[in-house]
Amino acid sequence: MSRFIMNTNAQRNGDHEVHEVASSCSHMPLASNQEDLGIHASCRGAVALARVRHPNYRINGCYYCCNSCHTS
């Protein structure tokens, strides 16, 4: 189980990335741009929650710390 956050700022391609906090990802957004998604068994649960909260956003897992949820 890990804690996940979503970047509230969209990337250049329009995606809002989900990051695993414990991964020490070097692409983590600034604290002011992080939305807490809580604790999940995998990035799939965190991405699913982010999509429910923000149905009009394009949500994607970070290539570096949530690669199994990265879609583009």
DSSP file (Angstrom, degrees, kcal/mol; ACC not computed):
  #  RESIDUE AA STRUCTURE BP1 BP2  ACC     N-H-->O    O-->H-N    N-H-->O    O-->H-N    TCO  KAPPA ALPHA  PHI   PSI    X-CA   Y-CA   Z-CA
    1    1 A M              0   0    0      0, 0.0     2,-0.3     0, 0.0    40,-0.2   0.000 360.0 360.0 360.0 134.3    0.0    0.0    0.0
    2    2 A S  E     -A   40   0A   0     38,-2.7    38,-2.8    40,-0.1     2,-0.3  -0.944 360.0-112.7-137.7 157.1    1.3    3.4   -1.0
    3    3 A R  E     -A   39   0A   0     -2,-0.3    18,-2.3    36,-0.2    19,-0.5  -0.731  34.6-165.1 -89.7 141.4    0.2    7.0   -0.9
    4    4 A F  E     -AB  38  20A   0     34,-2.4    33,-2.7    -2,-0.3    34,-0.7  -0.917   8.0-168.1-127.1 152.3   -0.4    8.7   -4.3
    5    5 A I  E     -AB  36  19A   0     14,-2.3    14,-2.8    -2,-0.3     2,-0.4  -0.913  14.0-137.0-131.6 161.3   -0.9   12.3   -5.4
    6    6 A M  E     -AB  35  18A   0     29,-2.2    29,-2.5    -2,-0.3     2,-0.6  -0.966  22.3-120.8-118.5 139.6   -2.0   13.9   -8.6
    7    7 A N  E     -A   34   0A   0     10,-2.8    27,-0.2    -2,-0.4     4,-0.1  -0.684  16.8-157.6 -75.5 119.2   -0.3   16.9  -10.2
    8    8 A T  S    S+     0   0    0     25,-3.1     2,-0.5    -2,-0.6    -1,-0.2   0.653  76.1  77.5 -75.6 -14.5   -3.0   19.6  -10.4
    9    9 A N  S    S-     0   0    0     24,-0.5     8,-0.4     8,-0.1     2,-0.1  -0.843  87.0-126.6 -93.5 129.0   -1.1   21.3  -13.2
   10   10 A A        -     0   0    0     -2,-0.5     6,-0.2     6,-0.1     5,-0.1  -0.443  21.5-119.8 -72.1 146.8   -1.5   19.6  -16.6
   11   11 A Q    >   -     0   0    0      4,-3.3     3,-2.0    -2,-0.1    -1,-0.1  -0.197  40.8 -88.4 -72.2 174.9    1.6   18.6  -18.5
   12   12 A R  T 3  S+     0   0    0      1,-0.3    -1,-0.1     2,-0.1    -2,-0.1   0.816 131.2  53.5 -57.5 -30.9    2.3   20.0  -21.9
   13   13 A N  T 3  S-     0   0    0      2,-0.1    -1,-0.3     1,-0.0    -3,-0.0   0.451 122.7-105.8 -85.6   0.6    0.3   17.2  -23.5
   14   14 A G  S <  S+     0   0    0     -3,-2.0    44,-0.6     1,-0.3     2,-0.2   0.324  75.8 134.4  95.2  -6.6   -2.7   18.0  -21.2
   15   15 A D  E     - c   0  58A   0     42,-0.1    -4,-3.3    -5,-0.1     2,-0.6  -0.494  49.2-144.9 -77.9 144.2   -2.3   15.0  -18.8
   16   16 A H  E     - c   0  59A   0     42,-3.1    44,-2.1    -6,-0.2     2,-0.3  -0.959  29.0-139.6-102.3 117.7   -2.5   15.3  -15.1
   17   17 A E  E     - c   0  60A   0     -2,-0.6   -10,-2.8    -8,-0.4     2,-0.4  -0.574   6.1-143.5 -89.4 142.1    0.0   12.8  -13.7
   18   18 A V  E     -Bc   6  61A   0     42,-2.3    44,-2.4    -2,-0.3     2,-0.3  -0.857  22.1-167.4 -98.0 134.4   -0.4   10.5  -10.7
   19   19 A H  E     -B    5   0A   0    -14,-2.8   -14,-2.3    -2,-0.4     2,-0.6  -0.927  23.5-126.5-124.9 147.1    2.7    9.9   -8.6
   20   20 A E  E > > -B    4   0A   0     -2,-0.3     3,-1.1   -16,-0.2     5,-0.6  -0.846  19.3-152.4 -90.7 119.1    3.6    7.4   -5.9
   21   21 A V  G > 5S+     0   0    0    -18,-2.3     3,-1.4    -2,-0.6    -1,-0.2   0.893  90.6  54.1 -61.5 -44.3    4.9    9.5   -2.9
   22   22 A A  G 3 5S+     0   0    0    -19,-0.5    -1,-0.3     1,-0.3   -18,-0.1   0.614  91.7  76.3 -69.0 -11.5    7.2    6.8   -1.5
   23   23 A S  G < 5S-     0   0    0     -3,-1.1    -1,-0.3     1,-0.1    -2,-0.2   0.643  93.0-135.2 -75.4 -13.5    9.0    6.4   -4.8
   24   24 A S  T < 5 -     0   0    0     -3,-1.4    -2,-0.1    -4,-0.3    -3,-0.1   0.891  32.6-164.4  56.0  40.6   11.0    9.6   -4.3
   25   25 A C    > < -     0   0    0     -5,-0.6     3,-1.2    -4,-0.2    -1,-0.2  -0.295  22.3-143.0 -58.7 133.5   10.2   10.3   -8.0
   26   26 A S  T 3  S+     0   0    0      1,-0.2    -1,-0.2    -3,-0.1    -2,-0.0   0.510  99.4  58.9 -77.1  -3.2   12.4   13.1   -9.4
   27   27 A H  T 3  S+     0   0    0      2,-0.0    -1,-0.2    35,-0.0    -2,-0.1   0.128  73.3 137.5-110.4  18.3    9.4   14.3  -11.4
   28   28 A M    <   -     0   0    0     -3,-1.2     3,-0.1     1,-0.1     6,-0.1  -0.413  54.2-120.1 -64.8 135.7    7.2   15.0   -8.4
   29   29 A P        -     0   0    0      0, 0.0    -1,-0.1     0, 0.0     5,-0.1  -0.275  39.2 -79.5 -71.8 164.9    5.3   18.3   -8.6
   30   30 A L    >   -     0   0    0      1,-0.1     3,-2.1     3,-0.1     4,-0.0  -0.266  44.6-110.3 -57.7 150.4    5.7   21.1   -6.1
   31   31 A A  G >  S+     0   0    0      1,-0.3     3,-1.4     2,-0.2    -1,-0.1   0.835 119.1  59.8 -54.9 -35.3    3.7   20.6   -2.9
   32   32 A S  G 3  S+     0   0    0      1,-0.3    -1,-0.3     3,-0.0    -2,-0.1   0.655 105.8  49.2 -69.8 -14.5    1.4   23.4   -3.9
   33   33 A N  G <  S+     0   0    0     -3,-2.1   -25,-3.1   -25,-0.0     2,-0.5   0.131  90.4 104.6-109.4  18.3    0.4   21.5   -7.0
   34   34 A Q  E <   -A    7   0A   0     -3,-1.4     2,-0.5   -27,-0.2   -27,-0.2  -0.873  49.5-164.3-107.5 130.9   -0.3   18.1   -5.4
   35   35 A E  E     -A    6   0A   0    -29,-2.5   -29,-2.2    -2,-0.5     2,-0.3  -0.961  27.1-125.2-108.2 123.1   -3.7   16.7   -4.7
   36   36 A D  E     -A    5   0A   0     -2,-0.5   -31,-0.2   -31,-0.2     3,-0.1  -0.500  26.8-179.5 -69.5 127.0   -3.7   13.8   -2.2
   37   37 A L  E     -     0   0A   0    -33,-2.7   -32,-0.2     1,-0.3    -1,-0.1   0.392  37.8-132.8-104.8  -1.3   -5.3   10.7   -3.6
   38   38 A G  E     -A    4   0A   0    -34,-0.7   -34,-2.4     2,-0.0     2,-0.4  -0.349  42.1 -31.5  85.1-164.9   -4.8    8.7   -0.4
   39   39 A I  E     +A    3   0A   0    -36,-0.2     2,-0.3    -2,-0.1   -36,-0.2  -0.800  61.3 169.3-101.4 133.0   -3.4    5.2    0.0
   40   40 A H  E     -A    2   0A   0    -38,-2.8   -38,-2.7    -2,-0.4     3,-0.1  -0.946  44.5-121.9-139.7 157.6   -4.0    2.5   -2.6
   41   41 A A  S    S-     0   0    0     -2,-0.3     2,-0.3   -40,-0.2    -1,-0.1   0.791  96.3  -6.7 -69.1 -28.9   -2.7   -1.0   -3.3
   42   42 A S  S >> S-     0   0    0    -40,-0.1     4,-1.1   -41,-0.0     3,-0.6  -0.941  80.2 -91.6-155.5 174.6   -1.4    0.2   -6.7
   43   43 A C  H 3> S+     0   0    0     -2,-0.3     4,-2.9     1,-0.2     5,-0.3   0.758 114.3  72.7 -65.7 -23.1   -1.4    3.1   -9.0
   44   44 A R  H 3> S+     0   0    0      1,-0.2     4,-2.3     2,-0.2    -1,-0.2   0.905  97.9  46.4 -59.9 -42.6   -4.6    1.7  -10.7
   45   45 A G  H <> S+     0   0    0     -3,-0.6     4,-2.2     2,-0.2    -1,-0.2   0.883 113.3  49.4 -65.9 -38.7   -6.7    2.6   -7.7
   46   46 A A  H  X S+     0   0    0     -4,-1.1     4,-2.4     2,-0.2    -2,-0.2   0.911 112.0  47.4 -67.6 -43.0   -5.2    6.1   -7.5
   47   47 A V  H  X S+     0   0    0     -4,-2.9     4,-2.2     2,-0.2    -2,-0.2   0.913 111.2  52.1 -63.9 -42.6   -5.7    6.8  -11.2
   48   48 A A  H  X S+     0   0    0     -4,-2.3     4,-1.8    -5,-0.3    -2,-0.2   0.917 110.6  47.6 -60.3 -44.1   -9.3    5.5  -11.0
   49   49 A L  H  X S+     0   0    0     -4,-2.2     4,-2.6     1,-0.2     5,-0.2   0.922 110.4  51.8 -63.3 -44.1  -10.1    7.8   -8.0
   50   50 A A  H  X S+     0   0    0     -4,-2.4     4,-2.2     1,-0.2    -1,-0.2   0.880 109.0  51.2 -60.4 -37.7   -8.5   10.8   -9.8
   51   51 A R  H  < S+     0   0    0     -4,-2.2    -1,-0.2     2,-0.2    -2,-0.2   0.851 110.2  48.9 -69.3 -34.2  -10.7   10.0  -12.9
   52   52 A V  H  < S+     0   0    0     -4,-1.8    -2,-0.2     1,-0.2    -1,-0.2   0.922 114.9  44.6 -68.3 -44.5  -13.8    9.9  -10.7
   53   53 A R  H  < S+     0   0    0     -4,-2.6    -2,-0.2     1,-0.3    -1,-0.2   0.846 127.9  28.2 -67.0 -34.1  -12.9   13.2   -9.0
   54   54 A H    ><  +     0   0    0     -4,-2.2     3,-1.9    -5,-0.2    -1,-0.3  -0.629  65.3 168.1-131.1  72.4  -12.0   14.9  -12.3
   55   55 A P  T 3  S+     0   0    0      0, 0.0    -1,-0.1     0, 0.0    -2,-0.1   0.706  79.9  53.3 -63.4 -19.1  -14.0   13.4  -15.1
   56   56 A N  T 3  S+     0   0    0      2,-0.1     2,-0.2     0, 0.0    -5,-0.1   0.459  94.0  89.5 -94.9  -1.0  -13.0   16.1  -17.6
   57   57 A Y  S <  S-     0   0    0     -3,-1.9     2,-0.7    -7,-0.2   -42,-0.1  -0.635  77.9-125.5 -91.6 151.3   -9.2   15.7  -16.9
   58   58 A R  E     -c   15   0A   0    -44,-0.6   -42,-3.1    -2,-0.2     2,-0.4  -0.899  34.6-163.4 -90.5 116.0   -6.9   13.4  -18.8
   59   59 A I  E     +c   16   0A   0     -2,-0.7     2,-0.3   -44,-0.2   -42,-0.2  -0.852  14.7 167.8-107.2 136.5   -5.3   11.3  -16.0
   60   60 A N  E     -c   17   0A   0    -44,-2.1   -42,-2.3    -2,-0.4     2,-0.2  -0.991  35.2-111.5-145.4 148.6   -2.1    9.3  -16.6
   61   61 A G  E     -c   18   0A   0      8,-1.7    10,-0.2    -2,-0.3   -42,-0.2  -0.575  46.3 -97.1 -77.0 145.6    0.4    7.6  -14.4
   62   62 A C     >  -     0   0    0    -44,-2.4     4,-2.0    -2,-0.2     7,-0.3  -0.411  25.5-135.0 -61.7 133.8    3.9    9.1  -14.2
   63   63 A Y  T  4 S+     0   0    0      1,-0.2     4,-0.2     2,-0.2    -1,-0.1   0.831 101.8  42.9 -58.1 -33.8    6.2    7.3  -16.6
   64   64 A Y  T  4 S+     0   0    0      2,-0.1    -1,-0.2     1,-0.1     3,-0.2   0.878 129.9  16.7 -87.3 -40.7    8.9    7.1  -13.9
   65   65 A C  T  4 S+     0   0    0    -47,-0.2    -2,-0.2     1,-0.1    -1,-0.1   0.580 135.4  33.2-113.6 -11.3    7.1    6.1  -10.7
   66   66 A C    ><  +     0   0    0     -4,-2.0     3,-2.2   -48,-0.1     4,-0.3  -0.266  69.2 147.8-134.1  46.9    3.8    4.7  -12.0
   67   67 A N  G >   +     0   0    0      1,-0.3     3,-1.4     2,-0.2    -6,-0.1   0.807  66.6  62.8 -59.2 -33.6    4.8    3.2  -15.2
   68   68 A S  G 3  S+     0   0    0      1,-0.3    -1,-0.3    -3,-0.1    -5,-0.1   0.690 110.2  42.0 -67.3 -14.4    2.3    0.4  -15.1
   69   69 A C  G <  S+     0   0    0     -3,-2.2    -8,-1.7    -7,-0.3     2,-0.5   0.318  88.1 111.5-108.4   4.0   -0.4    3.1  -15.2
   70   70 A H    <   +     0   0    0     -3,-1.4    -8,-0.1    -4,-0.3   -10,-0.1  -0.687  39.7 177.0 -82.3 127.3    1.3    5.2  -17.9
   71   71 A T              0   0    0     -2,-0.5    -1,-0.1   -10,-0.2   -11,-0.0   0.542 360.0 360.0-112.6  -9.8   -0.7    5.1  -21.1
   72   72 A S              0   0    0      0, 0.0    -1,-0.1     0, 0.0    -2,-0.1   0.447 360.0 360.0-127.7 360.0    1.0    7.4  -23.6
